Amino acid sequence: MFRIESILTPAVLLISSLAAPTFAADVERWGIFEAEFLGPSGGNPFVEVEMSAVFTRGDRQIRTRGFYDGGGVYRVRFMPDELGEWSYTTEGNRPELNGKSGSFNCTPPSEGNHGPVRVRDTYHFAYPGGEPFFPFGTTAYAWTHQGDELEAQTLATLKASGFNKIRMCVFPKDYSYNKNEPVFHPFERRGDGSWIFDRFDPAFWRHLEERLSQLAAMGIEADLILWHPYDRWRHSHMDPESDTRYLRYAIARLAAHRNVWWSLANEYDFMLKRKPMELWDRFFQILQEEDPHQHLRSIHNGNIDDIYDHTREWVTHVSLQHYDVQRIKEWRNRYRKPVLNDECEYEGNIPHPWGNISARELVHRFWVTVTGGGYATHGETYDHPQDILWWSKGSVLHGESGPRIAFLRKIVEERSEGYAPMENSWVWTRVSGASRGGERLLYFGPHQPLDFIAGVPKEGRYTVDVIDTWNMTIERLPGTFTAPFHIPLPGKPYMAARILEAK
């Protein structure tokens, strides 16, 4: 049996245990091809049965681990990145899963499918075709654990927002404002309620995959957090063997989704007693060795003094948290990789200090981060009578920072280059200066000058835009300016000036 699905679900090839047919299917570039096989269901197939497939096009060969999906069904998924015909052959330790072969044709991608995000130009990101990707993300750690009604609200909110990335946990979360029981669990459970960490619950994983596909359809990257310390289910207490089995199962099931980013942990350093540094290194190596599609890889600190060594070659980009966004240039220079301050504190009003900054302050921190050559991530933590806080459960946004962050994103996306801080000739520490190509962007933050000259070009003719970052307006000053010149400003805080070469 063979069927073609939409881009939200894989093209599926079903192969019985008694046959080895070869079928041709059409799968778009960076879509999902899936082959489905019938095999043994007795014992513990998650542990006892092994299978994989080697996908071939010309001289290229890519190995992909398969996985057991319950009910005697095994699957192998693959995200083709090259147009034309691909073939594959399976390998397995059971005859029903060994030596099966097939082929499919990779067709051009559909509209909106740009492929997986990669690092570009040391500090920034782009899709494989060269289109830039500027991450303007948000945080909703446990949104996929809240049930269909709340999750549908979250998806609708994201669709109407300006966010193109979301930080989210695979495991459920137990923390302040997060005490509800999730609908699905990643593992099966014994009669006494204890977890069977070597038997996965396929229903949980199918639900997560559906949410990943829905995000991809909206052009939103899923920054998947694989471990975190906040759980009453003891997922963070698994032994290394169980951890490794879980990681490999996640890779096998999820890596074919083009919008996946791997974040090994949220606040990994709070788990170091149970999971020492060498284990995190090993997890990175497994991702690097076994993810056939080489998605982006990071890890996130709790204490800034325990930040992971992001210079290591298996880390693609820096993910950290700290309230002092002025340090973005320091981290950029230290690691020479894209830097995402994924928790620069949240807009909200809860008692936790990290969750009660104003919308103006969060927008300010975004502007400082972007003009420092990095990227920031949004979060919202307003008190709610049912403990439905966006930062964890999703649902709807109540704050004022979101549209203003989208306004900044629009400015950044007007050019294909990312911003770099003006370090060599820039002497100011509390006013940000950035450049890209022939453009300069000055951000004044809480300062409110009536005019400004620092950072202005020394020669040439320019136009100047005055940007009100809070009211979301851009005013082109009349005429052109011959360098050197003063920029007239309205004497208000949180203004920016964009200097462009005159045509």
TORKEVEX-451753 format. One line per 3 residues: their letters; for each residue x, y, z of C-alpha. Coordinates in steps of 0.001 Angstrom, whole numbers, plus 500000, padded with zeros to 6 digits. Example, Ala and Ser with C-alpha at 12.3 -4.5 7.8 and 13.67 -1.06 7.14 Angstrom:
2
as = 512300 495500 507800 | 513670 498940 507140;
//
This chain:
503
mfr = 500000 500000 500000 | 501300 503442 499110 | 499937 506920 499612;
ies = 501074 510510 499255 | 500232 512949 502051 | 500451 516741 502278;
ilt = 503650 518472 503389 | 502427 518332 506985 | 502653 514530 507093;
pav = 505164 512193 505496 | 504790 510332 502247 | 504356 506767 503502;
lli = 505406 503483 501933 | 504000 500360 503658 | 505957 497166 503140;
ssl = 504665 493835 504421 | 506975 491386 506136 | 506741 488983 503183;
aap = 507614 491317 500317 | 510392 493605 499188 | 508813 495798 496503;
tfa = 510316 498858 494948 | 507949 501802 494520 | 508517 505320 493312;
adv = 507013 508190 495269 | 507211 511948 495011 | 508502 513727 498108;
erw = 509310 517424 498086 | 512776 518624 498955 | 513089 518982 502746;
gif = 509774 517173 503142 | 509437 513869 504981 | 509700 510467 503343;
eae = 508582 507593 505545 | 508792 503859 504944 | 506620 501662 507162;
flg = 507345 498001 507843 | 505584 495195 509681 | 507747 493292 512139;
psg = 507830 491557 515522 | 505766 492909 518411 | 506667 490433 521158;
gnp = 509171 491011 523924 | 510446 494567 523985 | 510947 495768 520397;
fve = 512289 499125 521648 | 515344 497315 523014 | 515594 493984 521229;
vem = 514951 495002 517628 | 517324 497187 515626 | 516762 498576 512163;
sav = 518051 501352 509949 | 518094 502327 506298 | 520774 503617 503968;
ftr = 519485 506268 501564 | 521459 506678 498351 | 521622 509231 495587;
gdr = 524609 508987 493268 | 527730 508748 495398 | 525977 509975 498538;
qir = 524892 507561 501240 | 523060 508639 504395 | 522179 506240 507190;
trg = 519007 506800 509204 | 517987 504915 512328 | 514496 503429 512311;
fyd = 512130 503188 515259 | 509327 501068 516639 | 505928 502765 516595;
ggg = 503863 500124 518388 | 501479 497476 517073 | 504216 495641 515166;
vyr = 504911 498719 513002 | 508433 500025 512341 | 509243 503251 510521;
vrf = 512207 504930 508880 | 512049 508642 508098 | 514222 510741 505854;
mpd = 514342 514388 504765 | 515749 514512 501203 | 517885 517561 500485;
elg = 518689 516935 496813 | 516348 516768 493827 | 516048 513556 491845;
ews = 515698 509867 492568 | 516713 508403 495921 | 516857 504730 496778;
ytt = 517151 502988 500103 | 517879 499590 501595 | 517097 498537 505143;
egn = 519318 496764 507636 | 517894 494997 510671 | 518454 492191 513134;
rpe = 515135 490575 512168 | 514512 489123 508693 | 511260 491089 508295;
lng = 513240 494334 508555 | 516425 493462 506693 | 517201 493951 503015;
ksg = 514005 495769 502062 | 514464 498341 499333 | 512582 501088 497613;
sfn = 512947 504443 495898 | 511305 507823 495619 | 511666 510997 493607;
ctp = 512573 514249 495354 | 510678 517152 493793 | 511073 520937 494238;
pse = 509911 522301 497598 | 506486 523807 497980 | 505915 527477 498781;
gnh = 507106 528340 502276 | 509400 525333 502522 | 512918 526789 502744;
gpv = 514572 523783 504372 | 516433 523490 507684 | 518182 526508 509178;
rvr = 522000 526538 509127 | 524722 528837 510472 | 525858 531511 508016;
dty = 528622 534124 508142 | 529858 532954 511571 | 527289 534871 513645;
hfa = 524016 534480 511754 | 521671 531951 510151 | 520261 531123 506724;
ypg = 518322 528455 504890 | 520193 526141 502462 | 519171 528276 499489;
gep = 520803 531342 501016 | 517669 533081 502298 | 518525 534641 505679;
ffp = 516840 533492 508858 | 516788 535972 511726 | 515489 534253 514888;
fgt = 512872 536240 516780 | 511635 533570 519109 | 509388 533066 522093;
tay = 509221 530614 524985 | 506365 528257 525878 | 508108 525378 527572;
awt = 505204 522990 528201 | 502649 524098 525618 | 502354 520653 524006;
hqg = 501310 519107 527351 | 498113 521123 527902 | 495413 519404 525849;
del = 493894 520202 522467 | 491915 523314 523425 | 494810 525203 524973;
eaq = 497257 523975 522338 | 494959 525159 519547 | 494882 528600 521191;
tla = 498682 528600 521289 | 498938 527754 517600 | 496434 530482 516702;
tlk = 498374 533004 518793 | 501657 532028 517169 | 500155 532318 513691;
asg = 499108 535906 514396 | 502384 536830 516098 | 505717 537899 514689;
fnk = 507656 535017 516238 | 509477 532536 514001 | 510973 530230 516653;
irm = 509689 528701 519879 | 511591 527145 522769 | 509695 524068 523950;
cvf = 510353 521000 526073 | 509919 517398 525006 | 509250 516318 528611;
pkd = 506443 517819 530720 | 507368 520370 533365 | 506764 520625 537113;
ysy = 507468 524075 538528 | 505698 527192 539766 | 502429 527636 537834;
nkn = 503048 524184 536287 | 501353 521573 538454 | 498831 520040 536055;
epv = 499233 516494 534788 | 500053 516240 531059 | 497725 514478 528639;
fhp = 500467 512220 527238 | 503640 510753 528695 | 506768 509762 526737;
fer = 507111 506353 528416 | 504844 503490 529361 | 503893 503005 532988;
rgd = 503748 499986 535271 | 500711 499101 537318 | 502234 500775 540376;
gsw = 502646 504034 538463 | 506413 503808 537961 | 507879 504499 534537;
ifd = 509295 501939 532129 | 512107 503976 530626 | 512890 501358 527993;
rfd = 509369 501373 526535 | 508175 504536 524764 | 504526 505498 524400;
paf = 503953 506105 520661 | 500848 508235 521337 | 502985 510870 523062;
wrh = 505424 511006 520171 | 502736 511144 517482 | 501180 514080 519300;
lee = 504514 515908 519454 | 505134 515210 515755 | 501748 516677 514860;
rls = 502623 519879 516705 | 506013 520080 514970 | 504304 519760 511589;
qla = 501815 522491 512496 | 504665 524800 513469 | 506498 524026 510217;
amg = 503399 524939 508214 | 503543 528387 509835 | 507286 528782 509212;
iea = 508154 528473 512913 | 511312 526715 514083 | 510944 524330 517043;
dli = 513862 524691 519474 | 513373 521333 521202 | 514682 521073 524770;
lwh = 515556 517427 525391 | 516160 517544 529171 | 515357 519919 532023;
pyd = 515555 519692 535830 | 511941 520557 536646 | 510048 517287 536833;
rwr = 508266 515103 539343 | 508307 512212 536872 | 512080 511681 537332;
hsh = 512857 511953 533619 | 515923 513979 534613 | 517005 511079 536875;
mdp = 517290 508445 534147 | 520518 506452 534029 | 522932 507046 531114;
esd = 521729 503970 529237 | 518122 505157 529367 | 519174 508706 528484;
try = 521036 507464 525426 | 518136 505262 524317 | 515765 508231 524652;
lry = 518070 510529 522669 | 518417 508032 519834 | 514680 507451 519715;
aia = 514080 511219 519542 | 516564 511542 516683 | 514981 508653 514774;
rla = 511455 510044 515131 | 511996 513788 514880 | 515091 514552 512790;
ahr = 513189 514380 509489 | 511217 517487 510507 | 513012 520367 508840;
nvw = 512122 522893 511578 | 513787 521031 514477 | 516640 522568 516487;
wsl = 518222 520464 519239 | 518684 522062 522640 | 520204 519437 524895;
ane = 518897 521048 528044 | 517343 524007 529728 | 519633 524909 532662;
ydf = 521820 521842 532275 | 524062 522934 535153 | 521234 522302 537645;
mlk = 521529 518609 536711 | 525321 518225 536854 | 525255 516037 539957;
rkp = 523140 513492 538094 | 524502 514144 534619 | 528169 515185 534731;
mel = 529813 517255 532025 | 531233 514262 530166 | 527691 512933 529702;
wdr = 526536 516187 528088 | 529582 516001 525830 | 528555 512482 524859;
ffq = 524994 513566 524107 | 526351 516232 521766 | 528522 513641 520037;
ilq = 525559 511306 519528 | 523582 514145 517953 | 526497 515032 515735;
eed = 527106 511427 514675 | 523544 510132 514330 | 521362 513027 513176;
phq = 521365 512384 509406 | 520255 515957 508715 | 522631 517825 511055;
hlr = 520158 520135 512710 | 521394 523013 514859 | 522700 521983 518297;
sih = 522941 523967 521539 | 522685 523751 525331 | 521360 526292 527851;
ngn = 522808 527355 531219 | 521167 528355 534473 | 524088 530098 536186;
idd = 526139 532331 533912 | 529285 531122 535681 | 528505 527562 534553;
iyd = 527982 528334 530891 | 528934 525431 528628 | 532069 525699 526491;
htr = 530404 526704 523235 | 533723 526723 521399 | 533469 522932 521085;
ewv = 532996 521828 517514 | 529743 519958 518122 | 527989 523158 519292;
thv = 526558 525121 516364 | 525379 528219 518237 | 525328 529768 521700;
slq = 522160 529546 523795 | 522368 531231 527179 | 520471 533275 529723;
hyd = 521480 536495 531415 | 519804 539782 532205 | 522832 541898 531182;
vqr = 522300 542073 527439 | 525216 544493 527099 | 527447 541406 527313;
ike = 526275 540126 523932 | 529426 541431 522232 | 531609 539705 524835;
wrn = 529972 536327 524140 | 530067 536925 520409 | 533806 537571 520497;
ryr = 534492 534699 522891 | 532676 531956 520979 | 532647 533259 517385;
kpv = 529281 531661 516766 | 525700 532962 516607 | 524606 534067 520084;
lnd = 521007 533744 521304 | 520168 535139 524707 | 517238 532784 525119;
ece = 516260 534149 528501 | 516978 537825 528990 | 514099 537794 531514;
yeg = 510384 537921 530805 | 507696 540545 530514 | 505282 539945 533378;
nip = 504348 540537 536996 | 504953 537304 538927 | 507115 537371 542100;
hpw = 510137 535678 540496 | 512652 538431 539557 | 513206 536912 536110;
gni = 509477 537168 535376 | 508463 540741 536136 | 510206 543189 533826;
sar = 508120 545654 531841 | 507330 545385 528156 | 509443 548494 527525;
elv = 512413 546868 529235 | 512098 543644 527262 | 511848 545548 523970;
hrf = 514878 547579 525030 | 516847 544400 525679 | 515940 543079 522237;
wvt = 517270 546244 520605 | 520506 546140 522603 | 520977 542460 521702;
vtg = 520312 542886 517988 | 522580 545941 517677 | 525185 543924 519573;
ggy = 525171 541365 516764 | 523088 538702 518516 | 519510 537559 518993;
ath = 517069 537456 521918 | 514068 535347 522852 | 510728 536611 524168;
get = 508788 535293 527131 | 505684 536428 529009 | 504789 535693 532641;
ydh = 501650 537573 533692 | 499822 536166 536705 | 496701 534227 535753;
pqd = 493911 532799 537970 | 494295 529345 536346 | 498102 529556 536160;
ilw = 498025 529784 532358 | 501243 531691 531737 | 502464 531912 528151;
wsk = 506071 531170 529151 | 505064 527625 530006 | 501528 526714 528917;
gsv = 501028 528985 525936 | 497395 529941 525138 | 497193 533718 524456;
lhg = 499519 536688 524900 | 498544 539574 527193 | 501617 541806 527027;
esg = 502758 544692 524867 | 506235 543610 523801 | 505224 541156 521059;
pri = 504156 543643 518342 | 507214 545799 519050 | 509528 542819 518705;
afl = 507797 542047 515391 | 508458 545656 514364 | 512179 545150 515055;
rki = 512127 541891 513129 | 510694 543699 510100 | 513537 546223 510230;
vee = 516156 543482 510491 | 514618 541509 507603 | 514803 544460 505194;
rse = 518313 543301 504271 | 519886 539890 503912 | 522879 540647 506158;
gya = 522800 540472 509913 | 524003 543328 512102 | 527518 543533 513520;
pme = 528457 545804 516418 | 530537 548888 515537 | 533374 547979 517903;
nsw = 536545 549450 516421 | 535376 553072 516222 | 532624 552934 518824;
vwt = 533482 554388 522234 | 530017 554509 523799 | 529084 551680 526181;
rvs = 525454 552510 526869 | 524410 553549 523366 | 524490 550766 520773;
gas = 525941 551096 517313 | 525617 548430 514599 | 526287 548198 510889;
rgg = 525668 545999 507889 | 526677 546818 504358 | 526208 550554 503898;
erl = 523738 550863 506769 | 524352 552044 510331 | 521878 551634 513156;
lyf = 522241 553647 516373 | 520066 552756 519355 | 519888 555191 522278;
gph = 517902 553189 524833 | 516990 555278 527913 | 519113 558199 526696;
qpl = 517220 561091 525131 | 519577 563400 523198 | 518324 566227 521009;
dfi = 521087 565507 518536 | 523886 562980 518131 | 527117 562709 516150;
agv = 528985 559644 517440 | 528986 556825 514891 | 528069 559115 512011;
pke = 530130 558477 508842 | 533061 560792 508202 | 532381 561230 504493;
gry = 529637 560699 501914 | 525947 561585 501597 | 523240 559872 503597;
tvd = 519584 559740 504451 | 518496 559340 508080 | 515477 557538 509519;
vid = 514438 558286 513088 | 512829 555197 514653 | 510514 555230 517641;
twn = 510936 551691 518954 | 507901 551819 521236 | 505385 553625 519018;
mti = 506679 551617 516039 | 507181 554520 513657 | 509918 555312 511139;
erl = 510308 558941 510042 | 512628 559835 507176 | 514271 563183 507935;
pgt = 513971 565648 505035 | 516803 565970 502553 | 520196 564306 502614;
fta = 523111 564755 505010 | 526717 565290 504004 | 529168 563779 506476;
pfh = 530137 564642 509074 | 526775 565746 510443 | 524638 565849 513567;
ipl = 521449 563778 513700 | 518502 565840 515027 | 516445 563778 517496;
pgk = 513193 564354 519426 | 514740 564151 522909 | 512747 561018 523866;
pym = 514019 557718 525257 | 514056 554442 523317 | 514728 556029 519951;
aar = 516981 554761 517162 | 518506 556298 514055 | 519167 554450 510825;
ile = 521764 555972 508498 | 521640 554874 504861 | 523831 555739 501900;
ak = 521974 558230 499695 | 521174 556968 496222;
//
